[in-house]
């Protein structure tokens, strides 16, 4: 069985789903303040997840599905998922965010297997806590991919698609990885890596090159197809494909 693992935010949806959720319930400013710490590398992702979850205490559970049902979809995602399934790939969504939102969103795209951090619900309301103490964060994202690959397929027949540093652990557990629509933070870091490599400090750039096979800069999901499906006529209306490959 061929597997293709997708990150969610910035990949399948252009929006950070937690911010979309926070905006819907009037807590956007508080969540942005929490997120600012990760941007400055001052705090860890696990703290951010737990602190962020606490903001949504007493919010009705029904809001979670509403958010998943209204998240914008990246251009070409539906057609691409359909094409991959026809080519006998099993799509799997893995996010560091909210499982209930991700599951509703994934269902719209025809993705039936979805992993995230599950919010605890009591009497129809979010408690502000998580169901499990084991979080999907950075390295655990890779651990989960490795476990699924071992159960269902092989590393050689597995693909990962992500857009940020938190997907690198996932990239290392598959046979082929695609950096799609790279985040601004990652783009800046890669530029710095390249500048350092040109000066002779090549270690970090070499490690990145080994982890990523293809970079697709434009947010058009159909650009993935030529790398994953051999038939050139899957989308006959696509006449030009721009790509960057690391070899």
N, C-alpha and C positions, 0 to 999 in steps of 0.2 A: 504494500500500500504506500502511495506517495503522500506525504504530509506537507502542508504549507501553513506555517505559523505567522499570524499577523499581530502586530501591535495595534492599538486602537487610536489613541490621540495623535493627530498629525499624520496618520497613515490612512485609516478607513474613514475617519472624520477629521476635518480641519480644525475642529474646536476641542479645547480641553473639556472633557465632559463634566468634570467636577466643577469647573467655573460656570458651565451652562446650568448645572444643577443649582449652584449657589445663587446665580442670578435669578433663577425662577422662584426661589424662596426668599429673596431679599437678603442674602448673606454673602454677596460677592466681595464686598470690601474686606470683610474679615478673612475670607479664604485667600484673597490676593496677598494679604499681609503675611499669612502663614507661608504661602508659596515663595515669597521673596527671599526667604532664608535659603532655600535650595539653590536659587539662582546665584546667590553669593557664596555658596558652598559652606555656609556656616552651620548647617544642621543636616541631619540624616533624613533619608526618605521615610524610614519607619516612623520617626517622630511626626513628620508632616502628615502621613496617612492617619495616624491615630488622632492627632490634634484636629485635622480636618474633619474627620468623622464626628467628633464631639460637637461640632457646630450645628449638626443636623438633628440634634435631639428633639423629639416630639413632632417631627415633620411626618405627615401621613405617608404610609408605605406606597400608596397609589402614585405618588409623585415620581417615584423611581422609574416606573414604566413610561409615564408621560415624557420624561426626559429622554429615555432611550428611543421612544417613538418619534421624537422631534429633532434629534440631533441631525445636523447636515451631513450629507454623504459626499466623500471625495469623488470628483469626476471619474466616471467609468467603473466605479467599484462594483456595481451590480452586474454589469456585463462580464467583467473580468472574473468574478466569483463563479458565475455560470459557466464560463469557458473552462476554468480550472476544474470544476466538477465534472464536466464532460470529458476532460482529459484524465479523469480518474485520480485527481488530487482530493484529499480531504482537508478542507480549510478549518483552522482552529484559531480562535481569538484568545490572546493572553494580554491582560492589562494589569497595571499596578493599581488601578482604580476600583470602582464599585461594580461588583459582579452583577447585581440586579439590573443596573443600567446597561451594562455591556451585553447582557443576555437579551434584553429587549431590542437593543440596536442590532445585534448579530442576527436575530431572527428575521429582521427586515432584509438582510442580505443573503439569507439562505445558509447561514453558518449555524450549525446545531451544537457545536462543542465550544464552550466558552469558559474561561477561568478568570477570576478576579478576587478581590477581597469582599467578603459578604457582610453586609450590615445586619446587625441584630435587630429583629422586629418583635415587639410585644404589643398585643392588643391593637394591631394595625398601625403602630407608629414606630419610627426609628428611635432606638434607645440612646444613640450616640456612642455605641460600642460595636466591636466586630464579633462575629460568631466564633472565629478561630483565633488562637494566639499566633498561629503560623501565617505570616504575611507573605504575599507575593511582592517582593521589592526588587532589588537589583540582581544579586547573584541567584536568589531563589527563582527568578524567572528562567534562568538557564537550567537550574536544577529540575524545574518542572518540565521543560522541553526535553531534557535528557531522559527523564522517566517515561514520558509519553512515547518518545522515539523507540526506547527499548521495548515497550509493550506492543507497539503497533507496526513498526517499520524498521528502517535502518538509517544511520546517519547519512549514507550516500543518497538515499531517496527522500531526504527531508530538506525543506527550504524555510528560511525565515525572512520576514519583511519588517523592517523597523525604521525609525527616523532619528534616534537619539542615542546618547551614551548608555542609557539604561537598557538598550537592546543588545549591547555587545555580548553579554553573557549568553543570550539566546543565540546569537550568531555563531558562537564557538561550539555549539552543540549540534549543528546541522552541516550538511554537505555543501550547501549553496546559500549565500546570504545576499540580500538586496537592501541597500540603504536608499529609502524612498523619501523624497521631499525632505531633505535633512533640515533639522531645526537650526535656527539662527545661532544658538549657543554652540552646537556641534560644528557648524560651518566655520565659525570663528576659530574654534579649537583646531580644526583640521588645517586651516590656513597657517596657524602658528606652528603646527607639527611640520608642515611642509617647509616653512622658513627655517626651522631648526634643522631639518634633514639636509637642506642645502648648505648649512654651515658645518655639517658633519655629525650632528647629533641625531642619528637615524632611528634609534630604538623604538620610540613611540609610533613613528610613522610606519615603520616596518610591521609592528604589531597590528596596527589598524589595517594595513594592506592585506595581511594574512586573514583578517576576520571578515573583510568585505569583498565580495566578488564583483558587484555591480553597484554603481551609483546612478540613480534616476533623480534628477533635480526638479523636474516639472511635476506638479501635483495632478497627474493624469494616470489613473490606475491601468489603463489599457497598454501603457508602455511596458508593463511587466510581461505581457504575453509572449513576445518574441524570445524571451529568456527561459520561459517555462514550458511553452507548448510548441512543438516542432513545426506544426502546420502553419505555413505563412499566410493562409487564407482564412484564419479564424476571424479576423476583422478586415475584410477586403477594402473598407473605406479608409483605413489608416495607411497613408502613403509614405509617411516619413517617421522614422524612429530615431530619436537622439539618445545616445547611450555613452557611458563611460565604463570601461572594464579594467580591473586590476588583474595583472597576470604575473 
